[in-house]
Amino acid sequence: MPLKRQETANGRCQATTKAGRQCAAPAVRGGTLCALHSDPERAAELGRKGGAGNRKLYQADDRPKIPAPRNASDVMNFLADAMSEVRAGTMDPKLGSTLGYLGTSLLRAIEVADVDERLKRVEYDLAYLAQENPHN
């Protein structure tokens, strides 16, 4: 005996959402569920198609390995290249963001290392002067 479909009172789907509320989509004519709740496999397929349509694939880098930036000028040039590649659409923007974040951290580390090196030189010079002029 075929199942008897009931019309919904308000014309809305009778399924509940993950949040526990009633689905707001209209029910399929002659049914109690919306198109997506009546066929969950179709809903999953549509979700996959939607996600795949928004995805941009980037070619894997076949570039030779470049040396790590060693000074602020190297970092600046590297970040400028990354920015132009993101803008041209040849680099994944997520990778560009990651490189920007890492570049900022590297610039701070370079700055601290430079200040530390300069301070050591000043301390060395002061110690040398103190040895030459012990009476001052």
N, C-alpha and C positions, 0 to 999 in steps of 0.2 A: 504494500500500500504506500503510495507516494506521500512524502511529508507535506503537510498543509502549511503554506506560507501565510504568515499573518502580516497584515499591513501595520506599520508603526503608527502610533497615535499622532506624533508630531512630524512624521516624514523623515526623521533623522535616524541614523544608524544606532542600533541598540548595543553595540560593543562598547567596552570601556577602554579608555586610554591608559597608558602606564601610570599617569598621575591619578587614576581612579575616577576621572570624570567621563561623562558620556561623550562618545565621538560626535563631533559637530557636522560631519559630512552627511549629505542626503543619502537615504537608503535607496538601493536599487529598486526599480519598479517591481512591485509584487514581492519584495523581500523585506527582511528586517535589518540587513547589514549593508554597508556601503560597498562599493566595488573593491576597495583594497582589503577590507576585513573579510569579505566573502571569498577572496582568493589570496591568501598570504604569500604564496609563491610568486604571484604576479607583482605584488608590492615589493618583494625583495629584488626581483629582476629590474623593475623600474628604478629602484634606488641605485643598483649597480650601474645601470645605463646613465643615470644622471651624474653620478660621481665620475664615471669614465669620461663623460663629455666635458667636464670642467678641468680635467687633468691635462697638463702640457708635459709631454715627455722631452727630456733633454738628452742629448747624446752624451755617452760616457766620454770622459776626457781621455784622449790618447796623447796628450801633451807630455813632453818630457818633464821629469821632476825638476822644479826650480829650487834654488837655495832659499832658505828661510830669510826673511828680512832681518837685517842686523842693525839698522839705524832708522831714525825717523823718516829720512828721505826714502829709504827702501819701502817702508810701510806705506807712505803716502802714494808712491808710484803703484804699489800692489793694489791698494784700495781704489785708486783711480781706474786701473784696468778692470777690476771687478765691477765697479759701478758702470763702466761703459758696456761691459758684457751683459749685465742685467738689463740695462736700458735697450740694448740691441736684441734682447731675447735669446741670447746664446748661453746664458747661465741661469740656473734655477734661482729665483728670488730668495728662496729659503737659504740657499748656499751663500748668496750675497749678503744676507742679513747675518749669517753666522760669521762670515769673514769680517764684516764690519765690527761685530762685537769683539771678536778675537783681536782684530787690528787695534781697537781702542785699548784693550787690555795690554797688548804688546807695547803700544806707545807709552802708556803709564809706566810699565816696567822699564822701558828704555830710559825714560825721564828720571826715574828713581836711581837707576844704575849710573847715569851720567852725573847726577848730583852727588852720589856716594863717591864716585871716582874723583870728582873735583874736591870734595871735602878731605879725602885721604891725601891728595896732593898738598892742600893747604896745611894740613896737620904735619906732613913730612917737612914742608918748608919751614914751618914754625919751629919744629924740633931741631932742624939743621941750624937755623939762626940762633936758637938758644944755646947750642953747643959752641958756636963761634963767639958769642958774646955772653959768657956766663954771668957777668956782673949786672946785666940789665934786668 
